[in-house]
Amino acid sequence: MKAIHFGAGNIGRGFIGKLLADAQAEVTFADVNQPLVDQLAHQQHYQVNVVGENARIEQVSHIRAINSNSPDAIQQVAQADMITTAVGPQVLSKIANTLALGLIARHASGNDRPMNIIACENMVRGTSQLKTHVLEAIPAELHAWVEEHVGFVDSAVDRIVPPSLAANDDPLEVTVETFSEWIVDSTQFKGQLPDIAGMEPTSNLMAYIERKLFTLNTGHAITAYLGQLAGHKTIRDAILDPAIRQVVQRAMTESGDVLIKRYGFDPAQHAAYIDKILTRFENPYLHDDVERVGRQPLRKLSEGDRLIKPLRGTLEYGLPHENLLTGIAAALSYRSENDPQAQEMTTLLRENGVADTVVQVCGLNDQPKLVAKIANVYNAMQRKA
């Protein structure tokens, strides 16, 4: 199997690219970072430090690397069996043109083999969004051919991959936690499903997308935002703070009650899933900064993301949500001189006030009483700070 993975950063190398290599795929990384591409192309291998339970060091070998904006990338796409991404939600549209040109070249060469594209991003139905961008860049007369031969497969991914603390003599070395989860929509594949250990097919992907979004993502974000308010530097330090841990656990329980109502998850099993995530946050080997986890607060406060979407679920089913409101107020309190979204949010709060900012950013214009509650919690946080 010939696989092209867009995004050669820590997540690409430590998670998806590694699983593809472990499955004996011919893996080519594509990235715009030319020094990183050159290093990968020269070295053709790197080390993955798996930390936590069953800690170990694993080697990924026999890999290639190309610039994702190069003509070579277009030709690689034309010949690939599988394409995966870990570029970040905001970059998906930027790689769509390369994918489109590759598919056009694939059609022109008469290559009708099934190919599957999987966006492995921290977002809901990322591949479906990528498909929209790709089709916009392909002539309409080729759309039917694309629909017949190319699978755009949505997925849910979960693995904590913090910035590497590797020694400078090996910039490709990456550190990851033991736990990983890569769930794919089996109904969207073209051709035979590939045999990749660690990739789990399901016909009910949305249940697992929302389980991860409402639990791992929700808890991670609230830990980061409350942690910054309390002066903690890392996720581990924050979650070991009893007051923060209590809010985070209760918020994940509130969002989990939505999942139990919506998808019929077993309550005891979901409680165990929450406990597992809290244990992952405590991993002493993952030095994950609260500022990194909290970045891009406007995206994380948007209506379809990890804080407002579970809140909407509690409204739908008439469930408690006080701790989710605390998490939302904490997100509004996030400050970072290195994050353009944090700067923009600070400007919105200063110029428009809390309530109008919540309505604009979170899309809660139909919930004035809830907006007022969030504003009250936020103002109390500011007074305490």
Phi, psi and omega in degrees: 000129179262119185238136174247125178246116178275121181109097184259023177285193185300319181292317179299314182285321187273347186235275189292312179301322179293317179297322177296316179295320178298333179274011178067024174285154170278104190261127172240122175274139176238129183205158178270348179281097188297318177301321178294317177300315181298318180296315179296318181295325180284313187280320177063015174199163176201167185252138177244121176266110179266117187244154183111214176298140180056045180299144182196168175244128182235149182252134173250123188232169174060044178251157177242169178210142179220161173283131187288349176260007186271159173302329178299322180297320179298316179293323178296318178298320181298337185250352190285158172262330180215141175234130176235161179225150166210068186250349186099143185304325185281351183258348183306315182295335183282335178266354184298324182294319176299316178297317180298314179298323178294320179291323176298316178294325179296314178298317182296329181277355180080018180277102181256014178296145177298141175225144180236138180244128182230113173276115183259069187245162180275065184202163182274127177052048182297323181293323177297322177292320177298319180302318179301315179295320182294313182295330177296334183262006181245136178306142185303328182292346179262355184299320180296321178296318178299314181299327182282324191249347185240122175269129173255103194255116176287153183212164171236127183238147181208109170197131179277120180231091182284168174305137186289143174254025184293157177295153184295343182284352175219083182293348181273347181297140183224148179246134179223159173282164180295317184291138170208150179214125178227102183251132185236153180279106185294340183282350186257357181287147167257135182075197183284140177295133179290149180267095182234113178298130182099349175257118186250115177280146175213153175264000180232062187297322186301327178300319182280329174299313182286330176299315179291315182297316185281346186244289180299306185294317178299310182295319180299313182296313182295322176301316181294314185290317176292325179297316179297318179301324182274359178087013178277150182262329185238160177299320179299312179300319182294314185286342175277354173282116187304322182293319179291316181302319181298314180295316182298313181297318180291324177295318178293329176291319177298314178292327178294326177297328175296315181297320180296318178292317190281321189241357178074026176300146178290125184302319181293319179293323180289324175299321177293324177297318177298315179299321179297318181294318177300322177295322178296320178298332182278352187310115184291346182269352180256102182270078187258116184288141177296328180293323178294315183291328183274353186299159184059056183294331179296320177294319184286342176264001182288163192298328184263012187252197198289346181250314184279325181296313175295327176299316177301323179296321179294327176292320181299320185255006178066044185252159178297154181206020185300321182285330173295322177297321177298318179295321179294316178298322178294322177297320177295338180273356184294133180228136177203125177288345184261002186239111180303324180292323177295320178296317179296319180295320178299320178295316179300316180296319181291319186273329187247344185087169187291310186299313180295325178295317179298316179298315183291316187277319189263349180069034182258035182296340179269005184231065184300323179294321179293319177300318179297321177298314180299317179298320179295317179295317179300313182296322177296321177298318182294321178296319180292321180294000000 
